[in-house]
């Protein structure tokens, strides 16, 4: 009875999760990259749609880097997100040459339309290009104003940039080539975009690849070196939406028009500073801006410092949502893995020759870094619950499969022969002898799998599947420690709790005759 | 009654058992004895079809083994092995009644029968029926093994070194008890052993095997007075303690 109830409830969970997936089809799904500015603009789009157009909105803010978010848009995982013209031009179209902002915009507008069936709004008003920043009071850069002044010199200071800048076409390698910058390789670090500013402030590095609208340039007393060779293209922000979505939600077009040309560079720097440095709540900053601009009605709210406890308390509904997402993912993956691994593990003890094929495959899956495994899922399954579920499922296969196989194989042959001699059939031996005797080993596999899955599920936020990883990623991106705690503490507690629960479960279902005294 | 007619078992080219024939009348105790590797355990396992014979015929109470489904066949034959083969995850009561439970016997019947059998093998029901095998001594475990084999009241029992793991004193008293027990139960019992004293003490018929073949068969008197050949003589000299 107990077992069948458990199985029923897991089915129920999977059923309800698939219906919530179905419901989300009627909502406008808004994506963003994983940094404050992108999230702020998406939040503005969300509020305009909700307040002025009465639409239901699903916020998928902070999904990841350009590749993840752009793939999500083209595969229909999201309907709209803010993109930069320069990124579209160089990284997505893989073109180069143009530097004039009007011509770059015209080019991406035309090409995206043809190649991807995507439409750009008019630019929102500011240019957030890359800029090299140093500490204003750093003597090394006293008389340096233009970046070309550093050409052909041995640069023995430390340089840091965001991961994305290291990898992209118009990124680090092209920059040092264009300006003939000679850095020893050991002096170059890539890190989360948000961490660079703390790194230069506390003098761990001397030069960073900053964004020109970042609030911390002023706040941390940094100066920017002029891109005098015009290396960087313009990075004007605009909203990018798929034609299908525009047809389905005409209000998107209205919002794209509303925001065009509305945000100046000064305004963006001010808002970025509020979010990145002062850790103010993004929806509130966005709302105050929209109210101030007269784009929505309402009262401007003031900010109060929250204590850590009230920070958690004020986000209880968010935590509850994260908990449900996290549990649906972990339990769903574990349940599927049990469904596959246990029968397969038993089959392998009967058909030994299959182990030569199955174990290498499952072992290889386990060696793929979890971030990469999730990354592989995006082109195959898009973003959201399903790709994360599949990745976690693949991850929990090995401990369950191996322990089932080893557990059954490890049963003393004497017990099996005694049972056969009594007249038990093969199935009865499996059911009454082998499985009960293998149970401690099998359950140890389940516990390992559960702890792995709950831990790895924090990465699911990378593909927009939510869970406790959501605030962790946002917290790392915006250097907001409290936001990191908001995800990390419950995730750790959950792993410990589930391990304890499974320990109690083990005590209940494993025969006392098998316990060590 | 157990009867074997020209039973052989080959593993590839080599024979493990060759042309073994004997007959054990109902209610008798037989012992197969021999050095390790002589084919005695293989012979025993061919009777309950844990090993299928290559040729020859096995009969129990006139029925041919090969005509029956192996699982049904085994259920009619009690089977006791060394160290009893008790399942560590089941209580004593569950161990004794596992087959009855699989056959869906009523709980009241199982309860009554287990109590009765534990009395037969002289184990205190109240005290140990809910304990696990690891909590019992070797002698107690062996009694449980016998009770388990008797649960479904089979006419025939096969025992593979049933007293082999016991210390000499326990073994001796178990021999006496077991002998007296079967005077009451009247089962046909075939025991495999390497202990000549045990064989002479328990068996109505002793079967000595070597290299897969029967060397001599008979009572203690037959062996001591008319040993068939030099092998028998030296085997007795070596294995029979004064």
Boltz contact constraints between the chains, C-beta under 6 A:
constraints:
  - contact:
      token1: [A, 414]
      token2: [B, 85]
      max_distance: 6.0
  - contact:
      token1: [A, 415]
      token2: [B, 87]
      max_distance: 6.0
  - contact:
      token1: [A, 418]
      token2: [B, 81]
      max_distance: 6.0
  - contact:
      token1: [A, 418]
      token2: [B, 85]
      max_distance: 6.0
  - contact:
      token1: [A, 421]
      token2: [B, 48]
      max_distance: 6.0
  - contact:
      token1: [A, 421]
      token2: [B, 50]
      max_distance: 6.0
  - contact:
      token1: [A, 421]
      token2: [B, 79]
      max_distance: 6.0
  - contact:
      token1: [A, 422]
      token2: [B, 79]
      max_distance: 6.0
  - contact:
      token1: [A, 422]
      token2: [B, 99]
      max_distance: 6.0
  - contact:
      token1: [A, 423]
      token2: [B, 71]
      max_distance: 6.0
  - contact:
      token1: [A, 423]
      token2: [B, 74]
      max_distance: 6.0
  - contact:
      token1: [A, 423]
      token2: [B, 75]
      max_distance: 6.0
  - contact:
      token1: [A, 425]
      token2: [B, 71]
      max_distance: 6.0
  - contact:
      token1: [A, 428]
      token2: [B, 102]
      max_distance: 6.0
  - contact:
      token1: [A, 436]
      token2: [B, 89]
      max_distance: 6.0
  - contact:
      token1: [A, 437]
      token2: [B, 89]
      max_distance: 6.0
  - contact:
      token1: [A, 511]
      token2: [B, 89]
      max_distance: 6.0
  - contact:
      token1: [A, 513]
      token2: [B, 88]
      max_distance: 6.0
  - contact:
      token1: [A, 513]
      token2: [B, 89]
      max_distance: 6.0
  - contact:
      token1: [A, 513]
      token2: [B, 132]
      max_distance: 6.0
  - contact:
      token1: [A, 514]
      token2: [B, 89]
      max_distance: 6.0
